[in-house]
Amino acid sequence: MPEQADDQRDQDQQGDQDSTRRFGEYVAVRRHATYVAELSLDRPKAMNAVSSGMARSIAAACQALAADRDVRVVVLTSTHERAFCVGADLKERNSLTDAELVRQRPVARAAYTGVLELPMPTVAAVHGYALGGGFELALACDLIVADGTAVVGLPEVSVGVIPGGGGTQLLPRRVGAARAAELIFSARRVAAGEARELGLVDVLVDEGSDRTEALALAARIAGNSPVGLRAAKRALRLGHGLDLRAGLEIEDAAWRSVAFSGDRAEGVAAFNEKRHPQWPGE
């Protein structure tokens, strides 16, 4: 039995390896058997600082994932032991002329909007530093799982800019306008415990287990209807900030998009037949 277990682990690891696709040098997407895709930031020498090249790779990976109907949940992870992502590559930024910075802006934005606009649920697995653009990548996800080493923050005003990857809009949606203002204006870093108390992260786990717990959460989510998950995310995103009546119209439109789907028919049938549903995904 132990030998069989070892063989199975080897097969699983080989399967994971075979299902990995790289986007440029610094981004990898690994497909898991649970309908979960893992988008890994993999620029360890720079603690995943987002250069122009890395931004293009993140955007390209997100474009591919958005078009993949077999992916039900995406988990954003880091291969660096001490950091999720430390934000923009300031060494690169320091070398850019004003004209080059203007041309680089859409490239950077495409990375953050790529994560934000993924149509399926997304989970960030955060450990170590998640600062500036790094925290904005996490904020672009629907849920953030962090371990006890996590340190998050938006320190951009301390270097003469503002959060430009969605931070000024996403943070107040999580913690309210006044709390977001305090965090952005002070540029302070927030450790894991306080981050959980303030709602900057959603789930706090033991040190070193953020990726494992995020993938487990993603697998549980992925067991549900892919049509339902995408529609629920659409209703949540589009309805946020609207008045109640307008929000309910958004919800109704999302309901209508699933009410006559194959997933709805299968879900009801499986419930009545007391079995696990086999989602057609349509």
N, C-alpha and C positions, 0 to 999 in steps of 0.2 A: 504493500500500500504506500509506504513512503516513497519508493521508487516511482510508482505511478503518479503520485502527487508532484514529484520533481519533474517528471516528463511533461505533465500537463502545464506546469509553470513555464517550462522551456518553450512549449508550443504557444502558449499565450504571449510570451515575450516576443517570439518570432513573428507571431501574427501582428502584434503591435508595431514591430519594426517594419514589416512589409507594408503596412498601411500608412506609413508616414510619408508625407509629401512636403518638400521644402519650397518656400517662396523666397527666393534670394538667399542671402547668406545668413540672415538673422531671424527668420520666422519659419516655424514648422507647424504643420497640421497633422495630428495623429487621429485616425479613426478608431474608435473603440466599438466593441461588439454590442454595446448597449444603445446604439443610435446616438451616441455622444461623440462630438468632435472636440479635440483639445487643440487650441491655438496657443502655441508656446512662443514666448519672447525669448530669443536665444542669442543675445549679444553679451556674453558674460564678461568680456574684458572691459566693457564700458558700463557695467551694471544696467544693461538694457536701455541706456540713453537712446532716445529716438532720433536718429539721423534721418536725412532725406531719403536715403536708400531704404532704411528700415521702415519708414512711413509708407513708402510705395509698396513694400512687401506686405505690411499689415493690411493696406487697402486691397491689394490683390487677393490675399487670403480670404478676406471678408466677402469679396465679390464672388469667389468660388463657393464659399460656404452658403451664401444667401441663395444661390441657384441650385443647391443640392437638396432635393426633397427627401433624401434618406437621413439627413441630419435633423434631429429633433431638439437638441440642446447643444450649446457651445460653451466650453469652459476655457477661460483665458488664464494661462499659467506662465510661470517664469522658470527658466532653468538655472538661474543664479541662486546660490545658497543664501545670500544675505540681502537680496533686493528683488522686489517685483519689477519696478522700473523707476529710475530716478528722474524721469522727465525728458525734456528736450536735450539734444546734444549741444551744450553751450559752447564747446570748443569749435564745433562746426559753425554755429551761429556767429561766433566772434570773427570768423574769417569771411563772412558774407558782406558784400557791399549792400547798400540800401536797395538797389535794383534787384540784386540776387535774392534778398530777403522777401521782396514783394513777389517774386516768382516762386519762391519756396513755400509761401503761405498756403496756396491751394493743395500742395502736396501734403503738408502737415495736416490740414483740415480733413483731407480724405481718409486718413488713418483713423481719426477719432469718430467721424461720421460713419465710417465703415462698420465699426463695432456698434455704435449707437443704433444704426438702422438694420442690423441683422433681424430678420423676421421671426426667428425662433428665440425662446428664452436663452439668456446668457448668464453665466456665473463667473465671477472673478475669484481666483484663489490667490490671496495676498499674504506674503510674508516679508519681513524686512521693510526696506524703504519703498514707499509708494508715494512719490512726491511730484508736484507739478503735473506735467503731462502724464506721468505714470499713474497718479491718482485719478486723473481725468479718464484714462482708459478704463479703470475700475468703475468709476462713476457711470460710464457709458453702459455698463452691464446692468442687468435687472437685479441681481443679487451679488453681494460681496461676502465671501467667506474669508476670514483672516485668522492667522494664528497669533500666539502671544508675543511674537517678535515684531509684529507689524507697527510701522510708524507712517502715518499718512499726513498729508497737508498740501496746501496750495501756496507756496512761498513766492510766487512770481513778482509781487510788488517789491520784494526785497532786492530784485535785480532790475527794476525799472520797467517791467511790463505787467500784464495782467494775465490771469488764466485764460488761455485762448483756445483750449481744446474742449470747450463746453462747461468748464468749471463754474463760471458765474451764473449759468442757467441750471445746471444739474444739481449743484450743491444746495441751493435754496429749496429745490423741490424735495430734497431729502430731509433737511433739518430746519427749514424756515428761513425767512429773509434776514432777520436780525442775527441769528447764529451764524449763517453763512457770511454775513458782513464782518462779524468779529473774526472769524477764521481767516478770511481772505485779507482783510486790512492788517491784521497782526502778523500774517505770514507764519504763524506758529505751527510747529509739528505736534501731532497728537499721537500718543502711544495707544496701543491696542485696547486696553481696558477702557480708557476714556472715549476712544473712538466708538466702541460698542455702546456706551452709555448715551452718547450724543446722536447715535444713529448713522454715523459715518460708515460703519460696516454693519452687516446684518447678523452674522453668525461668528462667534468667537470660539476657536478650537485650540486644542493643545499644540504646543510648539512643534513644528515639523509636520503637522498633519493637514495643512490647509488644502493641498492638492488632493490628497486622498478623500477628505471629507467633501470637497467641492465636486469631485467626480462621482462620489456616492449620491450626493444630493441631485446631481444632474441625471444620474441613472434612474432615480425615483421619479423625477419629473418626466423623463423620456418614456416611462411606462404608460403615460397617458396619451390621449389622441393627439397626433401631430397637427391635425386640422384645428382641433379645439385649442391647443396651445398657442398656435400662431394667431388665431382669432382673439383669444383672451389678451395676448400681448398687444395686439393692435388696439383693442378697446381701452386697455389701461393707458397706453401711450397717448392715443389721440384724445381721450376724454379728460386727461389730467389738466386741471386749470380752467376748464370750461364751467359754466353754470350748470346746475343739476339737470335742467331740462335738455340742454344741448348734449351733455354727457350721456344721458339716457338714450338719446337718438343715436349716438355713436355705438352704444352697447347694442341697441336693437339691430343696427346694420350688421354688426359682427355676429349677432345671433342668427340672423337670416342667412349669413354666409355659411353657417355650419348646420343649420336645422335640417337641410335636405341632403346632407353629405353622406358618403358611404361610411365615414367614421361614426356618424350619429346612429345610423342603422345598425352597424356592428356593435356599438357600445350598448345599445338597448337590448339587442339580441343576446349578447354575452351575459348581461346582467340577469336576464330572465332564465338563461340556460345554466347559470351558475358556473361560468368558465371565464378564463382570462380572454380578453378581446384580442383579435388579430387585426390590427388597424390597417385598412387599405391606404390610408393617408390621402384620401380624396373625398 
